[in-house]
Amino acid sequence: MGPFHRDAMAALKDVFDVHCFHGHGPFERYAKHVIQEGLLEMRKELGITMPWYANETALTSRGGVTEKMQAEALYKKLLFSWSRGAIGYTWYNMRSKGELPDDGEHNYGLMTWDFYPKAVYAAYNGLTGLYHDKDFDRACELPWGEWAFIFKNDHELAVALWNDGEADVPRVFRTDAAAAASVDLFGNRQELPVVDGTVLVTTTNEPQTLLLSGAESAELLPPLSSFAMPELLLPGQPQPMAVVLTNPFGDARQATVKLTLPPTVAASQSQFSAQVAPHSQVEFAATLTLTAAPANSLGAKEWVMAEGQLAGLEPVRQLHLLPVPFLFTSRLDGDALFTLADHTKITQLFVGDPAKEDSTWKGAQDLSAAVWLAMDDQALTIKVVATDDQHWQKNTADQRSWDGDGIQLFLMPSGMPSAVEMDFAREEDGRSHVFLRRLPLGVMGDEAALQLATERAGTQTTYVITVPFAAIGSTAEAFGRGFRFNLMVNDADNGIREGWAQVAPGIGSGTVNTQIMPVLLAQ
């Protein structure tokens, strides 16, 4: 929460009847940082008891956000807000304000500017059709990033389900339902079998509703199968994996596990079978080893298909895409590790806007960058030489350096649950600005230990950034096992942010997609 919001509510908490709140952006950031760690913590700290209302809370379908992603955001943000006590939710807005594809204000609507319904309009219809006559009952206990919210009326239960990861997650509910169906984002139904009072449903990143007709109860059971895969695959180094199968029934069942692998991945054991006692579990453990050479391109992955089955039930399959690290030579000179100089590495904010033609990217001389990395047993050093025809940075005072020229750095060492976000900028007078913007929950950092040296010569700005491992709550050992990395070079001329150069996709839209951040390993 910003200081104005906090100060205003502290002074006026006894004046308002409803605490209205705006929360634009993607679901993951909204749920964790804006609501759970922001709004709700602030209300608790200030003793605010009036109901809260998400009265303008949406996501624009631009900047890498597809219309389907926008539709999913409505579904997730509305139901999450409801589960956290919101008395209402208003999407901004009904009709988009204009037709420019790269203007955020022109792409919020449920319908286009000329009244064609978007995917988010269909999702809204699906939501209202299912939930208009129901009350929130409870949230199932699940790890953060996996969601199950139960709603009810006098004749059925609706369980909203999704997870924030890449892999499908099978879940089992014990229920007294007469029938069950899975209802997708847009209201399409698929019947599901009820076997011995249990229903198996597979959750994905796309939200769905498990509809339990004639039900008065729904109990989330331990996962029928859980797949623990390694963070990444390393050449010649076995990495542990495990599959756990749970028998929720009152009789013993046969459990089987099968791994299907490409020629480039070897498993210590690929098939397993065992008898599982009633209400018990069995674990299958193995190791996976990359038998091919390390990746020679960013974002490389290998696949592993894992299948688990309990007798009497359909098999549960998960396709896992495991990162293969990109090996780099530790150095700050010679050939750059990354060169950001063509349109595939540039995001422009004013494409197709004739009034902003002067702010469109004109080529490498307008914005480009070269990036080097060096790592020792204490720190990671990043050198960026940015070519920019005009250096402009006057937004550091309120921690908005991203709205001027500068660097945004994203690091996620092995074992860290989410990315560390840092801002580095050269101010107009040459002073260095450093801001540790975000750490994973529970991780302690030290902003003062982050280092930045800059130099401006002609149209080039050189940034040398030093990130001690301890400054972001990590270790040399964790970085030595591989780390996810991304970086963006922001460009603003005369106070207008024009776009940025980036190493890889997944950043710049208000959230960080850690699943597609490249994995690097120093050789």
N, C-alpha and C positions, 0 to 999 in steps of 0.2 A: 504494500500500500504506500502511495506517495504521501509526503508530509502534509499537503493541503487536505487530503481526504481524512487523514488521522486527526489533524488539528480541528477540522470542522466538526467531525463527529464527537470529539472529546468535549467541545464547547456546546454542542447543540443536541446531544443525545436525548435530552428530555423534551425537546421541542417537536421533533418529527414523529409521525405515526408509523411511517414505513421507511426503511433504509434502502433507497434505490441505488443501484450500482450498475456501472457499465463494465463489460468484460469481453472486449473483442479479442480475436486471435484463435489459434488452434486449441483443441481440447486438452492435450497433454499439459501445456503451459497453464491454461485456465484452471484445470483441476488442481494441480499441485501448487504452483506458485501464486496464482491470483486468489483462489478460493481457500484451499486447505491451509496453506502457510501464510496467506495474506489476510483476506477478509475475515475468515472465521477466527483466526488468532487475534486480530485487532478487536473484533467484537467482544471476545472473551476478556482481553486485557482491559478494555474500557468499560466493561459491564453493560454492553448494549443488549437489550432484550427485545426491542421492537423487531417485528418480522422484516426480512430482507427480500428484495425483489430484483431479479436480474432484468432490468427494464430496458436495456439496449445491449445485447450480447450476441455477436454474430461472428462471421468470418467472410472476408471477401474472396472471390474466386479469381485471383490473379497472383502473380509472383510465385508460380510453381504449384499453386493450389487449384486442383481441378474442380469441376462442378460436382463430381461425386464426393470428393473430399469435403467440400462445403456441406453437402447433404449429410454426410456422416457426422460432421461437427454439430449440426443442429440436433440430431438424434442424441448424441452423447452429452452435449453440454446441457440440454434441457433436462434430461433424466437425471444427470448428476446433480444439477442445481436443486431439483425437486428432492432428491435423496438427502441433500444437505440443508433442507429446511426452507428453501425459497418458496414464497407464496405465489410467484408468477414468473413468467419468462416471456420477454418480447424480442422477437428477431428484427434486426434492422437491416434491410427494410423490405417492404412488399415488392416494390418495382425499382429496378436499378436506375440510377440517376442519369446515365448516359450510355454511350456505345463504345467508348475507347477500351480496348481489351487490357491495356496495361495501367489503367487508372483505377486505383483501389476503390474510390468512391463510386465508380461506375459499375461495380460488380458484386455488391452486397445483396442484391435483390433476390426474392423468391422467384421473380420473373424478370426477364430482360426488359430493357427500356421500352421495347415495342410489344410488351405483354405476352411473350412466349414463355411458358413455364419452364423453369430449370429443374435439375434433379432435386434440389432442396425443396421445391414446391411439392414434388411427389412424396418426399420423405415427411414433410409436414402433414400431408394427408394421411400417410401411413401411421404416424404418431397419434393424431387425433382420433383416427378410427379405432385404434387399439386401447388408448388410455383415457379417453374422455370421461368414462364412467367408473374409473378406478381410483383407489387411494393408495398412497405409498404405505407399504407394510414394514419392510426392513431391507437392509443391505446384508448380503452374505459375506462372511469373513473370508477374504482372499488377499493374497499379496498385492501390494500396490502395483497398478498396471493391468490388473485383471478385475473385471467388474461383473457383478450379478446383483440386480436390484429387483425386489419382489413387490408387485402391486396386486391389488385384489378388489373384487366386487363380490356380490352374493352368489355368483355361479361359476367363477373361474379365477385362476391366478395367471398373471403375466410376469415373466422373469426376463428383464432386459439383460442381455449378455454381450460382452465383447472383451478383447484384450488388446493391449497397446503394442504387442510385439509382432514379429514377422511370422512366427510359427502358429499353427492351429493347436488349440488346447482342448482335449476331450474332457467333458465334465458329466457326472452322473448325479441325478436327483432321485431321491426316494419320495414317492407321492401317492396319494389316493385318487389321482385323476382317472377319469373314465376314458379319456383320449388326450393325445398330445400332438402338437404341431409346432414347427419352426416357422416364424413369420419374418421375412426379410425386411430390409430397410424401407421398401416401398409397399409393403403390405401383402406380398405374395406368400402363400402358405404351402408347406410341405408336411404331410403327416409323418409322425414319428411313432415307432412301436413302444408300447408300455410293456416291459418284460418283468414279471415277478415284482410289480410295484416300483420299478425303476425306469428312468428315461435317460438315454445317452444322447448328449448334444455336444457338438464340436463348436467351440468359439473361435472367432477369427478377429482380425482388426476391424472388419465390417460389423457394425452392430446388428443384432437380431433379437427377436423376442421368442421365448419358449412359452407357448400358450397351453395351459393345463386346464382342460374343460372338466367341470364338475369337481374340481379339486378344492379342498380346504387346507391341505398341507403340502409343503415342498421343502425337503431337507437336502441341502448340498452335502453329498458324501465325499470322502477322500477321492482324489483323482483315480479313475479306473486305470489309467496308465500315465506315467510321467516320464519325460525324456530329458535327461541332463546331458547336454552335448558340450564339448569343449568350446572355449571362446574363439579359438582359431586352430588351424592345422599348421604344423611345422614339419619341414622336411627331415625325415629320419628320427624324429622325436615323438615317441608314443604319447598321446594325450588321452586322459581318462574320459569315459562316458558311461552312462548307466541308464537302464530302463527299469522302472518299478511298476509292477502290475498289482492291482488291488482286487480282491474278491469280496464284493459287498453282500454276497448271498449266504444263506444258512447251510449250504452244502459245499463240499470240496469241488473245485473246478480245475481243469487242465489249462495251464497258461503256456503260451508260446510267443517267442520273439524272433523276428527275422530282420537282418540288415541287408539292404541292397546297396552296393557300392560301385562307383566308377573304377576304371583300371588304375587311376592315380591315387587311390586311397586303399589302405590295407587295414583290416581289423584282426585283432587277436582271436576273436571268435565271432561268427556271424549268425549262428542259430542257437536257440536255447529253448528248453522245454522243462516244465516242472509242475507238480501237483500243488495247488494252493489250498490250504485249509480254509474253512469258513471264516469270514470276516478277518482275513489275514492278507499279508503281502509277500511278494517274492521279488528279488532284485537280480537283474542281469547286468553284469559289469564286463566291460571290455576296454580295449584301447584302440584308438584310431591314429594312423600314421600317414603322413603325406609321402608318397613314394616318388612323386615327380619333383622337378626343380622348382625353386621358389617363383613366385609370380613376377613377371616382367611388365606388368601393367597395374594401374590402380584399380581397386575394387574387385580384384579377382576372388572367386569363390569356387569351392567344390561342394558337391551335393552328397547327402546321405539320406536314404529312405529307410525309416525305422517303422516296423509294423509290430504291434502287440495285439494279442487276441486272448480272450477268456472264453472257454467253451460255452456255447449257447448264445454268444453275442457276436455281432459283426466286428471284424478287425478294425483297429484304430491305426491309421497310418499318418505319419508326419514326414514331410520333406524338409530337411534341414539344409540350409545353405550356409556353409562354414567359411569364414574369411581365410584367405591365404595371404600372408603378409607380403608387402612390397619391400624388398631389401634396398637399403640406401647406404651409400658411403658417407661417413661422417666428415664433413668439410664445409668451409665457408668461402671457398674460392673455386676457380675452375668452372666447369660446366654446371649450370644450375640444375638442381633436382627437379624443380617445376618451373615451367615457363608459361605465363598467363598472358597470351598476346593475340589470341584470335577469338572470333565471335563465340566459340563453344565455351570459353571461359569467362565471358562477359555477360552480366545481367544489366539490361537497360530499363530505366523506369519511364521513358517517354517515347517508346516506339509508336509510330502512327499518330502522333499528336503534332499537327502542323504548327501550332503555336509554340511548341518547344523544340523545333528543329535544331536550334543552336545547342541544345542539351543532349542530343543523341551522340552515340559513340562514333567517332570518325576514324578509328584505327589505333594501332599500337602507340602512336605518338600522343594520342588523347588519354589513354589509360592502358597500361600493361605492367607486368611485374615479373621479376625473377626471384626464386626462393631457394635458399640453401638451408640445410639442417646439420647441426653437429651435436654430439651427445657424449658426455663423459660420465663418471660415476657420481656426479653431484647435480647436474643440470642438463636441460635441453636448451640449445641456443638456436634461434631462428634469425636468419638474415634475409631481409626483403629489400630489393631495389625496385622502387616503384617509379615508373615514368608517368608523369601527369603534367599537362601543359600549364596548369595553375594550381598552386597549393593554397588550400583554404581550410582553416580550422579555428572556429570561434565558439564551439559548443561543448567545451570540456567542463565548464562550471557546473552544469546540472547533469553531468554524467551522460551526455548525449553526443559523445565524440563520434559515434557511428554516423551522425548526421553531418559530418564533415570528412575531410581526408584523414585516413588512419587505417589501422589494422585491427581486425577482430580475429582472435585466435581461439580455437576449440580443441581441447585435448581430453582424451579419455584413456588413461593407462589401464593395463590389465587389472581386473578386479574391481574397477570403479563402476558404480551403477549408472552414472550419467556423465555428461560432458562438463568439464570446467570451461567457463567462458571468460575471456579477458579482452580488454580494450587497450590499445596502445596508439598514441598520437603525438605528433609534433605540433606544438602550438605556434601561433603566429610569430611570437618572439623567440622561437627556438627551444623553449622549455619542453621537457618531456612530460607526458601525461600517461599515467598507468591506472587502470581500474580493474579490480578483480570482481567481475560482474556477477558471476554465479558459480556456486559450488554445490555438489550433491548434498542432500540432506544428511547432516551428521558429520560431514567432513570439515575439518578445520584448516583454514588457509592463512597465509601471511602476505597481504598485498605489498607491504613495505619491502619484502624480499625480492619482488619482481623488478627486473632491471630493463631499462630502455636507453639506448643511445641513438641519436639521429643526426643526419647531415643532409643539407639541401644544396645541390650543385646543379645549376641550370634548370632543366625540367625533371631532374631525378631526385628523389628522396630515398635515403638509405636508412632503414630501421634495423638495429641489432637488438634483439629481444633475448633476455636470459631468464629462463624459468627454472629455478631450483626445484627439484622434486618435492622437497619438504614444504615449499611455499604453497603447493596445491594439495597437500595431504597425501603425497604419494612417496614412492621409493625408487631407487635405481633398479632394484630387482623387478618391480612391477613394469617399469618402462623397458627393461631388458627382455621381457616376455612378449613385447609388442604393444603398440599403443595406437588408438584411433586418432586421426589428425585431420583438421580442416582449417582453412584460413581464408579470409576475404579482405581485399584491399578496397576500401570505400573511396568514392570520388564525388566531391562536391565543388562546384565552381560558383563563385559569387553568391554563396549562401544557399544554393539549390543542389540538393543531392541528386546526382544524375544516374548512379548505379554503382556497380562494384565488379571486381575480378575475383574469382574464386578457384580454389584448387579442385574442388569436387562439389556436386549438387548437395542439397539437403540443408542449406543454411540461407539466411537472408529473408525468410518469410515470417519471422517472429518466433520460430522454434528451431530446434536442432534435431535432424534425423540421424541419430547415432548409428542406426542400422546400416546406413550406406556411407558412413564416414570411412575413408580408406584406412587400412591397418598397415602401419609401418614397423620395420624391424631393422635396427642398426646392425651392419655386418662388421 
